[in-house]
């Protein structure tokens, strides 16, 4: 007996979502996203501000972007992601709709509902597409898992009290202890 045919979605289906409804598209399948929590947004704001300040203070050319801003990992219309934070150093990849190709650095703030997606599915996609650095900031576990995908090293594990080196910038570390996250809960 043949399996029922599964609908394959495209970026046009993402664009057709109702206002306020958010989803990501991975290999033609839609994954709906829950609204972020206050803690999630505090972490996104704090990290993006620290990254943008570092880039500005060093006259850098990279750009920090935050969700909901699209990343189109390949040239087809079957993958559309909205990482929580991403840094792009090649300005030619950016237009008004998003980033076309792999960002240099992606940060996902892990929520209970996004754990499998962030730890497995997105990790594989980011690695395959050429993302250089991938961080998973896990609120529940109070950890930061750092993948240096450019050098394919073993992931490093940090905690919300650590100062985490940013692999794409030799002299940049983000001090999580200064972000007052030790007592956060999602």
OpenMM code with the backbone's topology and positions (N, CA, C; nanometers):
from openmm import Vec3, app, unit

residues = "UNK UNK UNK UNK UNK UNK UNK UNK UNK UNK UNK UNK UNK UNK UNK UNK UNK UNK UNK UNK UNK UNK UNK UNK UNK UNK UNK UNK UNK UNK UNK UNK UNK UNK UNK UNK UNK UNK UNK UNK UNK UNK UNK UNK UNK UNK UNK UNK UNK UNK UNK UNK UNK UNK UNK UNK UNK UNK UNK UNK UNK UNK UNK UNK UNK UNK UNK UNK UNK UNK UNK UNK UNK UNK UNK UNK UNK UNK UNK UNK UNK UNK UNK UNK UNK UNK UNK UNK UNK UNK UNK UNK UNK UNK UNK UNK UNK UNK UNK UNK UNK UNK UNK UNK UNK UNK UNK UNK UNK UNK UNK UNK UNK UNK UNK UNK UNK UNK UNK UNK UNK UNK UNK UNK UNK UNK UNK UNK UNK UNK UNK UNK UNK UNK UNK UNK UNK UNK UNK UNK UNK UNK UNK UNK UNK UNK UNK UNK UNK UNK UNK UNK UNK UNK UNK UNK UNK UNK UNK UNK UNK UNK UNK UNK UNK UNK UNK UNK UNK UNK UNK UNK UNK UNK UNK UNK UNK UNK UNK UNK UNK UNK UNK UNK UNK UNK".split()
positions = [
    Vec3(0.0847, -0.1177, 0.0000),
    Vec3(0.0000, 0.0000, 0.0000),
    Vec3(0.0890, 0.1236, 0.0000),
    Vec3(0.0673, 0.2168, -0.0894),
    Vec3(0.1523, 0.3350, -0.0956),
    Vec3(0.1275, 0.4279, 0.0237),
    Vec3(0.2324, 0.4976, 0.0625),
    Vec3(0.2203, 0.5964, 0.1697),
    Vec3(0.1458, 0.7183, 0.1181),
    Vec3(0.0687, 0.7836, 0.2045),
    Vec3(0.0012, 0.9056, 0.1602),
    Vec3(0.1051, 1.0106, 0.1209),
    Vec3(0.0768, 1.0827, 0.0165),
    Vec3(0.1686, 1.1853, -0.0312),
    Vec3(0.1651, 1.3049, 0.0638),
    Vec3(0.2830, 1.3459, 0.1054),
    Vec3(0.2950, 1.4581, 0.1971),
    Vec3(0.3099, 1.5871, 0.1166),
    Vec3(0.2416, 1.6913, 0.1579),
    Vec3(0.2517, 1.8197, 0.0878),
    Vec3(0.3897, 1.8799, 0.1102),
    Vec3(0.4468, 1.9317, 0.0053),
    Vec3(0.5735, 2.0023, 0.0147),
    Vec3(0.5431, 2.1517, 0.0078),
    Vec3(0.5885, 2.2244, 0.1083),
    Vec3(0.5636, 2.3678, 0.1165),
    Vec3(0.6828, 2.4446, 0.0592),
    Vec3(0.6582, 2.5693, 0.0242),
    Vec3(0.7636, 2.6565, -0.0279),
    Vec3(0.7644, 2.7875, 0.0506),
    Vec3(0.8560, 2.8715, 0.0169),
    Vec3(0.8665, 3.0024, 0.0822),
    Vec3(0.7380, 3.0838, 0.0593),
    Vec3(0.6721, 3.0639, -0.0529),
    Vec3(0.5447, 3.1335, -0.0774),
    Vec3(0.4424, 3.0997, 0.0308),
    Vec3(0.4433, 2.9761, 0.0796),
    Vec3(0.3527, 2.9376, 0.1882),
    Vec3(0.3886, 3.0104, 0.3179),
    Vec3(0.5172, 3.0313, 0.3408),
    Vec3(0.5609, 3.1084, 0.4582),
    Vec3(0.5109, 3.2519, 0.4462),
    Vec3(0.5275, 3.3111, 0.3283),
    Vec3(0.4816, 3.4487, 0.3071),
    Vec3(0.3299, 3.4616, 0.3200),
    Vec3(0.2573, 3.3534, 0.2985),
    Vec3(0.1111, 3.3567, 0.3038),
    Vec3(0.0558, 3.3350, 0.4446),
    Vec3(0.1418, 3.3134, 0.5437),
    Vec3(0.0939, 3.2945, 0.6806),
    Vec3(0.0212, 3.4196, 0.7289),
    Vec3(-0.0718, 3.4002, 0.8187),
    Vec3(-0.1457, 3.5125, 0.8764),
    Vec3(-0.0510, 3.6044, 0.9525),
    Vec3(-0.0849, 3.7314, 0.9583),
    Vec3(-0.0033, 3.8273, 1.0333),
    Vec3(0.0174, 3.7778, 1.1755),
    Vec3(0.1415, 3.7833, 1.2206),
    Vec3(0.1742, 3.7427, 1.3565),
    Vec3(0.2074, 3.5949, 1.3696),
    Vec3(0.1755, 3.5160, 1.2690),
    Vec3(0.2068, 3.3731, 1.2727),
    Vec3(0.3467, 3.3532, 1.2147),
    Vec3(0.4296, 3.2788, 1.2895),
    Vec3(0.5678, 3.2588, 1.2456),
    Vec3(0.5964, 3.1100, 1.2307),
    Vec3(0.6778, 3.0802, 1.1303),
    Vec3(0.7166, 2.9421, 1.1056),
    Vec3(0.8493, 2.9412, 1.0317),
    Vec3(0.9142, 2.8273, 1.0352),
    Vec3(1.0347, 2.8056, 0.9565),
    Vec3(1.0047, 2.6944, 0.8578),
    Vec3(1.0793, 2.6927, 0.7497),
    Vec3(1.0595, 2.5953, 0.6437),
    Vec3(1.1891, 2.5167, 0.6270),
    Vec3(1.1800, 2.3851, 0.6455),
    Vec3(1.2987, 2.3008, 0.6338),
    Vec3(1.2658, 2.1857, 0.5394),
    Vec3(1.3351, 2.1858, 0.4283),
    Vec3(1.3180, 2.0817, 0.3264),
    Vec3(1.1713, 2.0609, 0.2898),
    Vec3(1.0992, 2.1729, 0.2740),
    Vec3(0.9614, 2.1679, 0.2292),
    Vec3(0.8577, 2.1417, 0.3372),
    Vec3(0.9006, 2.1323, 0.4629),
    Vec3(0.8068, 2.1097, 0.5735),
    Vec3(0.8020, 2.2339, 0.6626),
    Vec3(0.6833, 2.2730, 0.7021),
    Vec3(0.6655, 2.3905, 0.7871),
    Vec3(0.6718, 2.3503, 0.9341),
    Vec3(0.7460, 2.4292, 1.0111),
    Vec3(0.7564, 2.4116, 1.1559),
    Vec3(0.7129, 2.5433, 1.2196),
    Vec3(0.5971, 2.5411, 1.2849),
    Vec3(0.5436, 2.6620, 1.3461),
    Vec3(0.6219, 2.6955, 1.4718),
    Vec3(0.6326, 2.8254, 1.5001),
    Vec3(0.7117, 2.8732, 1.6134),
    Vec3(0.6205, 2.9373, 1.7177),
    Vec3(0.6429, 2.9012, 1.8428),
    Vec3(0.5684, 2.9633, 1.9528),
    Vec3(0.6246, 3.1037, 1.9777),
    Vec3(0.5426, 3.1928, 2.0293),
    Vec3(0.5946, 3.3256, 2.0626),
    Vec3(0.7041, 3.3141, 2.1688),
    Vec3(0.8077, 3.3974, 2.1597),
    Vec3(0.9151, 3.3907, 2.2584),
    Vec3(0.8702, 3.4428, 2.3943),
    Vec3(0.9365, 3.3938, 2.4987),
    Vec3(0.9095, 3.4408, 2.6343),
    Vec3(0.9884, 3.5682, 2.6620),
    Vec3(0.9567, 3.6314, 2.7709),
    Vec3(1.0283, 3.7516, 2.8133),
    Vec3(1.1762, 3.7208, 2.8355),
    Vec3(1.2063, 3.6092, 2.9017),
    Vec3(1.3460, 3.5711, 2.9269),
    Vec3(1.4196, 3.5497, 2.7955),
    Vec3(1.3572, 3.4810, 2.7047),
    Vec3(1.4153, 3.4576, 2.5723),
    Vec3(1.4521, 3.5906, 2.5071),
    Vec3(1.3596, 3.6841, 2.5078),
    Vec3(1.3829, 3.8135, 2.4446),
    Vec3(1.4906, 3.8948, 2.5173),
    Vec3(1.4959, 3.8840, 2.6490),
    Vec3(1.6021, 3.9536, 2.7251),
    Vec3(1.7394, 3.9039, 2.6823),
    Vec3(1.7522, 3.7729, 2.6645),
    Vec3(1.8801, 3.7150, 2.6242),
    Vec3(1.9152, 3.7592, 2.4819),
    Vec3(1.8186, 3.7548, 2.3909),
    Vec3(1.8428, 3.7970, 2.2530),
    Vec3(1.8871, 3.9430, 2.2493),
    Vec3(1.8184, 4.0283, 2.3220),
    Vec3(1.8526, 4.1705, 2.3235),
    Vec3(1.9926, 4.1927, 2.3816),
    Vec3(2.0210, 4.1309, 2.4942),
    Vec3(2.1503, 4.1499, 2.5592),
    Vec3(2.2654, 4.1013, 2.4714),
    Vec3(2.2517, 3.9823, 2.4155),
    Vec3(2.3582, 3.9289, 2.3296),
    Vec3(2.3764, 4.0123, 2.2030),
    Vec3(2.2672, 4.0470, 2.1381),
    Vec3(2.2801, 4.1239, 2.0138),
    Vec3(2.3406, 4.2607, 2.0399),
    Vec3(2.3088, 4.3201, 2.1540),
    Vec3(2.3674, 4.4502, 2.1889),
    Vec3(2.5176, 4.4369, 2.2114),
    Vec3(2.5609, 4.3318, 2.2840),
    Vec3(2.7040, 4.3105, 2.3084),
    Vec3(2.7796, 4.2873, 2.1772),
    Vec3(2.7202, 4.2100, 2.0884),
    Vec3(2.7853, 4.1813, 1.9607),
    Vec3(2.7938, 4.3081, 1.8754),
    Vec3(2.6837, 4.3815, 1.8655),
    Vec3(2.6821, 4.5045, 1.7854),
    Vec3(2.7800, 4.6069, 1.8416),
    Vec3(2.7863, 4.6192, 1.9744),
    Vec3(2.8819, 4.7129, 2.0359),
    Vec3(3.0258, 4.6749, 2.0012),
    Vec3(3.0571, 4.5458, 2.0072),
    Vec3(3.1925, 4.5009, 1.9736),
    Vec3(3.2245, 4.5357, 1.8277),
    Vec3(3.1327, 4.5044, 1.7374),
    Vec3(3.1562, 4.5329, 1.5954),
    Vec3(3.1745, 4.6827, 1.5740),
    Vec3(3.0890, 4.7649, 1.6342),
    Vec3(3.0996, 4.9103, 1.6187),
    Vec3(3.2308, 4.9643, 1.6752),
    Vec3(3.2681, 4.9189, 1.7939),
    Vec3(3.3902, 4.9677, 1.8582),
    Vec3(3.5160, 4.9289, 1.7817),
    Vec3(3.5066, 4.8259, 1.6993),
    Vec3(3.6218, 4.7801, 1.6225),
    Vec3(3.6085, 4.8120, 1.4737),
    Vec3(3.5177, 4.9032, 1.4423),
    Vec3(3.4938, 4.9463, 1.3040),
    Vec3(3.4761, 4.8274, 1.2109),
    Vec3(3.4041, 4.7286, 1.2579),
    Vec3(3.3820, 4.6076, 1.1797),
    Vec3(3.2803, 4.6273, 1.0696),
    Vec3(3.2825, 4.5370, 0.9748),
    Vec3(3.1894, 4.5441, 0.8624),
    Vec3(3.0785, 4.4405, 0.8728),
    Vec3(3.0860, 4.3538, 0.9724),
    Vec3(2.9817, 4.2529, 0.9905),
    Vec3(2.8554, 4.3193, 1.0449),
    Vec3(2.7427, 4.2526, 1.0254),
    Vec3(2.6144, 4.3060, 1.0693),
    Vec3(2.5414, 4.2040, 1.1553),
    Vec3(2.4831, 4.2516, 1.2647),
    Vec3(2.4033, 4.1671, 1.3534),
    Vec3(2.2568, 4.1796, 1.3130),
    Vec3(2.1892, 4.0657, 1.3048),
    Vec3(2.0470, 4.0629, 1.2732),
    Vec3(1.9755, 3.9777, 1.3768),
    Vec3(1.8509, 4.0117, 1.4049),
    Vec3(1.7720, 3.9350, 1.5010),
    Vec3(1.6402, 3.8921, 1.4366),
    Vec3(1.5848, 3.7852, 1.4899),
    Vec3(1.4579, 3.7330, 1.4432),
    Vec3(1.3474, 3.8340, 1.4718),
    Vec3(1.2499, 3.8469, 1.3883),
    Vec3(1.2198, 3.7674, 1.2702),
    Vec3(1.2805, 3.8276, 1.1433),
    Vec3(1.3967, 3.7834, 1.1050),
    Vec3(1.4617, 3.8222, 0.9801),
    Vec3(1.5124, 3.6931, 0.9183),
    Vec3(1.4849, 3.6726, 0.7929),
    Vec3(1.5025, 3.5435, 0.7282),
    Vec3(1.6463, 3.5085, 0.6935),
    Vec3(1.6722, 3.3782, 0.6959),
    Vec3(1.7942, 3.3213, 0.6408),
    Vec3(1.7502, 3.2154, 0.5402),
    Vec3(1.7907, 3.2360, 0.4155),
    Vec3(1.7655, 3.1404, 0.3081),
    Vec3(1.8969, 3.0653, 0.2878),
    Vec3(1.9044, 2.9437, 0.3401),
    Vec3(2.0318, 2.8723, 0.3418),
    Vec3(2.0774, 2.8247, 0.2052),
    Vec3(1.9868, 2.8059, 0.1127),
    Vec3(2.0282, 2.7634, -0.0205),
    Vec3(1.9414, 2.8329, -0.1242),
    Vec3(1.9693, 2.8053, -0.2493),
    Vec3(1.9039, 2.8794, -0.3571),
    Vec3(1.7618, 2.8313, -0.3876),
    Vec3(1.7201, 2.7172, -0.3343),
    Vec3(1.5841, 2.6723, -0.3647),
    Vec3(1.4837, 2.7401, -0.2712),
    Vec3(1.3587, 2.7045, -0.2846),
    Vec3(1.2546, 2.7690, -0.2045),
    Vec3(1.1994, 2.6754, -0.0974),
    Vec3(1.2849, 2.5855, -0.0447),
    Vec3(1.2413, 2.4855, 0.0531),
    Vec3(1.3003, 2.5050, 0.1922),
    Vec3(1.3848, 2.6080, 0.2090),
    Vec3(1.4442, 2.6334, 0.3405),
    Vec3(1.4370, 2.7825, 0.3732),
    Vec3(1.3738, 2.8088, 0.4860),
    Vec3(1.3569, 2.9455, 0.5355),
    Vec3(1.3664, 2.9359, 0.6869),
    Vec3(1.4696, 2.9974, 0.7434),
    Vec3(1.4892, 2.9942, 0.8882),
    Vec3(1.4893, 3.1354, 0.9442),
    Vec3(1.4574, 3.1460, 1.0724),
    Vec3(1.4636, 3.2731, 1.1440),
    Vec3(1.5443, 3.2522, 1.2718),
    Vec3(1.6789, 3.2481, 1.2601),
    Vec3(1.7602, 3.2325, 1.3812),
    Vec3(1.7352, 3.3493, 1.4767),
    Vec3(1.7526, 3.3230, 1.6054),
    Vec3(1.7313, 3.4304, 1.7030),
    Vec3(1.8272, 3.5461, 1.6792),
    Vec3(1.9538, 3.5141, 1.6560),
    Vec3(2.0556, 3.6148, 1.6257),
    Vec3(2.1475, 3.5558, 1.5196),
    Vec3(2.1876, 3.6380, 1.4236),
    Vec3(2.2905, 3.5928, 1.3306),
    Vec3(2.3751, 3.7098, 1.2848),
    Vec3(2.5017, 3.6776, 1.2569),
    Vec3(2.5990, 3.7772, 1.2145),
    Vec3(2.6431, 3.7425, 1.0724),
    Vec3(2.6395, 3.8438, 0.9868),
    Vec3(2.6788, 3.8269, 0.8468),
    Vec3(2.7909, 3.9255, 0.8167),
    Vec3(2.9017, 3.8748, 0.7644),
    Vec3(3.0161, 3.9604, 0.7326),
    Vec3(3.0250, 3.9931, 0.5841),
    Vec3(2.9565, 3.9198, 0.4999),
    Vec3(2.9536, 3.9457, 0.3561),
    Vec3(2.8239, 4.0195, 0.3247),
    Vec3(2.8334, 4.1504, 0.3096),
    Vec3(2.7147, 4.2331, 0.2884),
    Vec3(2.6389, 4.1971, 0.1612),
    Vec3(2.7056, 4.1329, 0.0652),
    Vec3(2.6385, 4.0926, -0.0589),
    Vec3(2.5326, 3.9848, -0.0350),
    Vec3(2.5367, 3.9191, 0.0802),
    Vec3(2.4371, 3.8163, 0.1125),
    Vec3(2.3064, 3.8759, 0.1633),
    Vec3(2.3077, 4.0040, 0.1972),
    Vec3(2.1920, 4.0665, 0.2615),
    Vec3(2.1100, 4.1517, 0.1656),
    Vec3(1.9794, 4.1415, 0.1782),
    Vec3(1.8891, 4.2344, 0.1119),
    Vec3(1.7731, 4.2623, 0.2080),
    Vec3(1.6719, 4.3278, 0.1626),
    Vec3(1.5610, 4.3662, 0.2494),
    Vec3(1.4808, 4.2475, 0.3018),
    Vec3(1.4890, 4.1333, 0.2356),
    Vec3(1.4134, 4.0157, 0.2790),
    Vec3(1.4908, 3.9258, 0.3734),
    Vec3(1.6246, 3.9368, 0.3742),
    Vec3(1.7020, 3.8504, 0.4626),
    Vec3(1.8419, 3.8235, 0.4131),
    Vec3(1.8968, 3.7128, 0.4615),
    Vec3(2.0322, 3.6689, 0.4282),
    Vec3(2.0219, 3.5515, 0.3317),
    Vec3(2.0881, 3.5637, 0.2174),
    Vec3(2.0861, 3.4595, 0.1149),
    Vec3(2.2195, 3.3859, 0.1190),
    Vec3(2.2195, 3.2725, 0.1861),
    Vec3(2.3417, 3.1958, 0.2087),
    Vec3(2.3670, 3.1866, 0.3578),
    Vec3(2.4765, 3.1239, 0.3918),
    Vec3(2.5068, 3.0985, 0.5328),
    Vec3(2.5589, 3.2228, 0.6038),
    Vec3(2.4992, 3.2559, 0.7193),
    Vec3(2.5593, 3.3592, 0.8037),
    Vec3(2.6927, 3.3085, 0.8588),
    Vec3(2.7733, 3.3996, 0.9093),
    Vec3(2.9007, 3.3591, 0.9699),
    Vec3(2.8787, 3.2984, 1.1085),
    Vec3(2.7835, 3.3551, 1.1829),
    Vec3(2.7611, 3.3130, 1.3215),
    Vec3(2.6116, 3.3114, 1.3471),
    Vec3(2.5631, 3.2016, 1.4026),
    Vec3(2.4215, 3.1889, 1.4377),
    Vec3(2.4109, 3.1568, 1.5861),
    Vec3(2.3177, 3.2244, 1.6532),
    Vec3(2.2866, 3.1964, 1.7930),
    Vec3(2.1378, 3.1632, 1.8017),
    Vec3(2.1087, 3.0475, 1.8580),
    Vec3(1.9705, 3.0097, 1.8865),
    Vec3(1.9541, 3.0048, 2.0383),
    Vec3(1.8505, 3.0699, 2.0890),
    Vec3(1.8161, 3.0620, 2.2302),
    Vec3(1.7164, 2.9476, 2.2413),
    Vec3(1.7586, 2.8420, 2.3081),
    Vec3(1.6820, 2.7177, 2.3130),
    Vec3(1.5684, 2.7291, 2.4141),
    Vec3(1.4505, 2.6937, 2.3685),
    Vec3(1.3326, 2.6854, 2.4547),
    Vec3(1.2931, 2.5385, 2.4625),
    Vec3(1.2137, 2.5007, 2.5620),
    Vec3(1.1726, 2.3595, 2.5698),
    Vec3(1.1110, 2.3085, 2.4399),
    Vec3(1.0338, 2.3899, 2.3718),
    Vec3(0.9696, 2.3484, 2.2487),
    Vec3(1.0597, 2.3462, 2.1268),
    Vec3(1.1788, 2.4073, 2.1363),
    Vec3(1.2688, 2.4125, 2.0209),
    Vec3(1.3941, 2.3272, 2.0392),
    Vec3(1.4025, 2.2559, 2.1498),
    Vec3(1.5249, 2.1810, 2.1844),
    Vec3(1.5698, 2.0863, 2.0714),
    Vec3(1.4818, 1.9977, 2.0267),
    Vec3(1.5191, 1.9019, 1.9222),
    Vec3(1.5580, 1.9742, 1.7930),
    Vec3(1.4808, 2.0748, 1.7584),
    Vec3(1.5084, 2.1516, 1.6362),
    Vec3(1.6460, 2.2180, 1.6438),
    Vec3(1.6774, 2.2834, 1.7550),
    Vec3(1.8034, 2.3574, 1.7673),
    Vec3(1.9240, 2.2651, 1.7810),
    Vec3(1.9106, 2.1604, 1.8621),
    Vec3(2.0253, 2.0731, 1.8903),
    Vec3(2.0573, 1.9760, 1.7770),
    Vec3(1.9598, 1.9394, 1.6970),
    Vec3(1.9844, 1.8374, 1.5954),
    Vec3(1.9613, 1.8876, 1.4534),
    Vec3(1.8396, 1.9277, 1.4238),
    Vec3(1.8042, 1.9624, 1.2867),
    Vec3(1.8793, 2.0863, 1.2401),
    Vec3(1.8728, 2.1940, 1.3181),
    Vec3(1.9406, 2.3169, 1.2760),
    Vec3(2.0924, 2.3017, 1.2787),
    Vec3(2.1438, 2.2292, 1.3759),
    Vec3(2.2880, 2.2045, 1.3783),
    Vec3(2.3325, 2.1418, 1.2464),
    Vec3(2.2629, 2.0397, 1.2000),
    Vec3(2.2989, 1.9738, 1.0741),
    Vec3(2.2857, 2.0694, 0.9552),
    Vec3(2.1775, 2.1467, 0.9521),
    Vec3(2.1581, 2.2418, 0.8425),
    Vec3(2.2667, 2.3482, 0.8395),
    Vec3(2.2979, 2.4037, 0.9566),
    Vec3(2.3995, 2.5091, 0.9624),
    Vec3(2.5366, 2.4548, 0.9234),
    Vec3(2.5676, 2.3363, 0.9694),
    Vec3(2.6962, 2.2749, 0.9350),
    Vec3(2.7044, 2.2510, 0.7850),
    Vec3(2.5996, 2.1934, 0.7286),
    Vec3(2.5953, 2.1628, 0.5853),
    Vec3(2.6053, 2.2883, 0.4987),
    Vec3(2.5476, 2.3987, 0.5448),
    Vec3(2.5397, 2.5193, 0.4617),
    Vec3(2.6620, 2.6100, 0.4714),
    Vec3(2.7505, 2.5872, 0.5687),
    Vec3(2.8717, 2.6688, 0.5774),
    Vec3(2.8726, 2.7741, 0.6866),
    Vec3(2.7798, 2.7668, 0.7824),
    Vec3(2.7864, 2.8568, 0.8981),
    Vec3(2.9178, 2.8277, 0.9709),
    Vec3(2.9886, 2.9325, 1.0096),
    Vec3(3.1192, 2.9146, 1.0722),
    Vec3(3.1096, 2.8849, 1.2215),
    Vec3(3.0156, 2.9484, 1.2901),
    Vec3(3.0054, 2.9384, 1.4354),
    Vec3(2.8581, 2.9277, 1.4738),
    Vec3(2.8265, 2.8295, 1.5589),
    Vec3(2.6880, 2.8090, 1.6019),
    Vec3(2.6846, 2.7959, 1.7534),
    Vec3(2.6048, 2.8838, 1.8167),
    Vec3(2.5855, 2.8806, 1.9615),
    Vec3(2.4413, 2.8421, 1.9910),
    Vec3(2.4249, 2.7551, 2.0925),
    Vec3(2.2925, 2.7242, 2.1459),
    Vec3(2.2923, 2.7687, 2.2916),
    Vec3(2.2161, 2.8722, 2.3194),
    Vec3(2.2038, 2.9248, 2.4546),
    Vec3(2.0804, 2.8589, 2.5146),
    Vec3(2.1036, 2.7687, 2.6094),
    Vec3(1.9961, 2.6864, 2.6644),
    Vec3(1.9523, 2.7425, 2.7997),
    Vec3(1.8348, 2.8039, 2.8015),
    Vec3(1.7839, 2.8691, 2.9222),
    Vec3(1.7613, 2.7674, 3.0336),
    Vec3(1.6974, 2.6573, 3.0013),
    Vec3(1.6633, 2.5567, 3.1019),
    Vec3(1.7885, 2.4964, 3.1663),
    Vec3(1.8879, 2.4667, 3.0864),
    Vec3(2.0118, 2.4052, 3.1367),
    Vec3(2.1156, 2.5075, 3.1809),
    Vec3(2.0900, 2.6353, 3.1493),
    Vec3(2.1827, 2.7446, 3.1822),
    Vec3(2.3218, 2.7189, 3.1240),
    Vec3(2.3205, 2.6781, 2.9963),
    Vec3(2.4454, 2.6465, 2.9273),
    Vec3(2.4507, 2.7143, 2.7907),
    Vec3(2.5730, 2.7229, 2.7399),
    Vec3(2.5979, 2.7679, 2.6039),
    Vec3(2.6806, 2.6586, 2.5384),
    Vec3(2.6269, 2.5973, 2.4337),
    Vec3(2.7002, 2.4965, 2.3581),
    Vec3(2.7534, 2.5671, 2.2342),
    Vec3(2.8847, 2.5606, 2.2147),
    Vec3(2.9500, 2.6311, 2.1056),
    Vec3(3.0079, 2.5309, 2.0063),
    Vec3(2.9633, 2.5417, 1.8830),
    Vec3(3.0161, 2.4603, 1.7735),
    Vec3(3.0978, 2.5496, 1.6815),
    Vec3(3.2262, 2.5205, 1.6702),
    Vec3(3.3125, 2.5866, 1.5732),
    Vec3(3.3049, 2.5028, 1.4462),
    Vec3(3.2066, 2.5312, 1.3629),
    Vec3(3.1800, 2.4497, 1.2450),
    Vec3(3.2856, 2.4688, 1.1368),
    Vec3(3.3514, 2.5832, 1.1417),
    Vec3(3.4560, 2.6111, 1.0431),
    Vec3(3.5741, 2.5147, 1.0595),
    Vec3(3.6057, 2.4823, 1.1839),
    Vec3(3.7199, 2.3952, 1.2121),
    Vec3(3.6769, 2.2560, 1.2562),
    Vec3(3.5442, 2.2315, 1.2578),
    Vec3(3.4878, 2.1013, 1.2934),
    Vec3(3.5463, 2.0443, 1.4220),
    Vec3(3.5585, 2.1295, 1.5199),
    Vec3(3.6102, 2.0845, 1.6488),
    Vec3(3.4977, 2.0252, 1.7333),
    Vec3(3.5352, 1.9637, 1.8426),
    Vec3(3.4385, 1.9113, 1.9385),
    Vec3(3.3672, 2.0304, 2.0011),
    Vec3(3.2365, 2.0222, 2.0226),
    Vec3(3.1657, 2.1363, 2.0812),
    Vec3(3.2174, 2.1673, 2.2215),
    Vec3(3.2154, 2.2958, 2.2545),
    Vec3(3.2560, 2.3406, 2.3878),
    Vec3(3.1298, 2.3734, 2.4676),
    Vec3(3.1342, 2.3430, 2.5958),
    Vec3(3.0202, 2.3682, 2.6835),
    Vec3(3.0575, 2.4739, 2.7859),
    Vec3(2.9750, 2.5768, 2.7947),
    Vec3(2.9933, 2.6857, 2.8909),
    Vec3(2.8652, 2.7001, 2.9721),
    Vec3(2.8758, 2.7749, 3.0817),
    Vec3(2.7614, 2.7993, 3.1693),
    Vec3(2.7329, 2.9489, 3.1778),
    Vec3(2.6183, 2.9824, 3.2331),
    Vec3(2.5763, 3.1221, 3.2407),
    Vec3(2.6645, 3.2075, 3.3325),
    Vec3(2.7672, 3.1510, 3.3902),
    Vec3(2.8619, 3.2277, 3.4716),
    Vec3(2.9959, 3.2433, 3.4005),
    Vec3(3.0087, 3.1900, 3.2799),
    Vec3(3.1364, 3.1890, 3.2073),
    Vec3(3.1495, 3.3054, 3.1105),
    Vec3(3.2741, 3.3282, 3.0712),
    Vec3(3.3062, 3.4210, 2.9648),
    Vec3(3.3358, 3.3358, 2.8416),
    Vec3(3.2567, 3.3518, 2.7368),
    Vec3(3.2618, 3.2626, 2.6217),
    Vec3(3.3350, 3.3303, 2.5061),
    Vec3(3.4443, 3.2685, 2.4587),
    Vec3(3.5165, 3.3264, 2.3450),
    Vec3(3.4360, 3.3131, 2.2157),
    Vec3(3.4457, 3.4164, 2.1337),
    Vec3(3.3762, 3.4184, 2.0054),
    Vec3(3.4783, 3.3806, 1.8984),
    Vec3(3.4665, 3.2615, 1.8458),
    Vec3(3.5662, 3.2060, 1.7551),
    Vec3(3.5936, 3.2849, 1.6289),
    Vec3(3.4997, 3.3634, 1.5815),
    Vec3(3.5255, 3.4387, 1.4586),
    Vec3(3.5957, 3.5719, 1.4862),
    Vec3(3.6092, 3.6076, 1.6142),
    Vec3(3.6829, 3.7275, 1.6550),
    Vec3(3.7814, 3.6857, 1.7640),
    Vec3(3.9084, 3.6986, 1.7380),
    Vec3(4.0097, 3.6470, 1.8311),
    Vec3(4.0094, 3.7147, 1.9676),
    Vec3(3.9734, 3.8415, 1.9733),
    Vec3(3.9828, 3.9157, 2.0991),
    Vec3(3.8479, 3.9458, 2.1638),
    Vec3(3.7453, 3.8707, 2.1293),
    Vec3(3.6107, 3.8992, 2.1780),
    Vec3(3.5584, 3.7818, 2.2593),
    Vec3(3.5128, 3.8133, 2.3804),
    Vec3(3.4470, 3.7163, 2.4675),
    Vec3(3.3193, 3.7804, 2.5191),
    Vec3(3.2180, 3.6995, 2.5396),
    Vec3(3.0940, 3.7489, 2.5988),
    Vec3(3.0850, 3.6923, 2.7392),
    Vec3(3.0805, 3.7827, 2.8355),
    Vec3(3.0756, 3.7460, 2.9768),
    Vec3(2.9296, 3.7269, 3.0177),
    Vec3(2.8881, 3.6017, 3.0253),
    Vec3(2.7492, 3.5725, 3.0608),
    Vec3(2.7188, 3.6077, 3.2059),
    Vec3(2.8208, 3.6088, 3.2924),
    Vec3(2.7950, 3.6449, 3.4325),
    Vec3(2.7503, 3.7900, 3.4449),
    Vec3(2.7885, 3.8747, 3.3505),
    Vec3(2.7482, 4.0159, 3.3550),
    Vec3(2.6055, 4.0361, 3.3045),
    Vec3(2.5431, 3.9302, 3.2530),
    Vec3(2.4089, 3.9425, 3.1988),
    Vec3(2.2999, 3.9082, 3.2982),
    Vec3(2.3372, 3.8747, 3.4217),
    Vec3(2.2401, 3.8444, 3.5272),
    Vec3(2.1409, 3.7361, 3.4833),
    Vec3(2.1944, 3.6216, 3.4398),
    Vec3(2.1109, 3.5122, 3.3911),
    Vec3(2.1123, 3.3907, 3.4828),
    Vec3(2.1874, 3.3950, 3.5901),
    Vec3(2.2038, 3.2781, 3.6751),
    Vec3(2.0708, 3.2269, 3.7327),
    Vec3(1.9742, 3.3151, 3.7512),
    Vec3(1.8479, 3.2743, 3.8131),
    Vec3(1.7296, 3.2730, 3.7164),
    Vec3(1.7578, 3.2734, 3.5866),
    Vec3(1.6472, 3.2748, 3.4913),
    Vec3(1.5867, 3.1366, 3.4767),
    Vec3(1.4613, 3.1354, 3.4439),
    Vec3(1.3891, 3.0112, 3.4157),
    Vec3(1.2965, 3.0367, 3.2998),
    Vec3(1.2799, 2.9378, 3.2149),
    Vec3(1.1887, 2.9520, 3.1005),
    Vec3(1.0564, 2.8876, 3.1373),
] * unit.nanometer
topology = app.Topology()
chain = topology.addChain("A")
for resn in residues:
    res = topology.addResidue(resn, chain)
    for name in ("N", "CA", "C"):
        topology.addAtom(name, app.Element.getBySymbol(name[0]), res)
